[in-house]
Amino acid sequence: MNHGLRDLARELYRAQQQVDRLEKLLLSATPEEEMAIQNELEEARVERRQLQKIIDGRKDSSPLPRKF
């Protein structure tokens, strides 16, 4: 999976929007809906974290020299 940084940023934005949407949905969920939304929310958060780690890793391995 060789995405450019821009594509990854777009995916991260989409994942964040999904997390936000599910968090809002959870606020008005019935007890019956709550567990399913919680599960979906946890999956969305995991995806968001994974994307963030990939992006952070790309930034850290930047070929540009750094000044300390």
N, C-alpha and C positions, 0 to 999 in steps of 0.2 A: 504494500500500500504506500505508494510514493506520492504524497500530496505536497503541493507547495504550501508555504506558510499562509498565504492568503486563503487557500481552500480550507486549511485547518482552522484558521480564525473564523471563517464563515460557519464551519461545523460547530465550533465552540459557541458561537453566538446562538445558533439554532438549539444547541443543547441547553444553554442557559435559559432561553425562552421557554423551552419545554419544562424545565424545573420550575420556573416562575409560574407558568400556567397551572401545573399540578399543585403547587403550594396554595394558590388561590382557590383551586377547585376543592382542595382538602378542607378549607375553612368552611365551606358550605355543604360538605358531603354529609349524607345520612350515615348512620352507623354501619349500614349494610355496604355502602360504597367505600367506606373509609379504608378497609384493609387492602382492597384492590388498588386504590389510589396510592396508598403508602408504598406498596410493592413497586408500582410503576415509577413513583417518585424516587425511590432508592436506586432503581436501574438508571434513571435519567441522571442522578447525581454521580453515579459511578462512571457513566459515559463522559460526563462533563469533566470529572477529575482526570480521566485517562487522556482526554484531548488536551487539557491544560498541561499535563506532564509532558506530552509530546511536544507541544509548543515551547514550553520552558526548556526542554532538552535541545530543541533546534536553536533557541536563542543562545544557550550556553556553549554550543559547538560552533558558534559563528566564526568564520575564518578571519574576521577583522581583528587586528591586534588590540589588546586592551592596555590601558594605562592604570597603574595601581597607585 
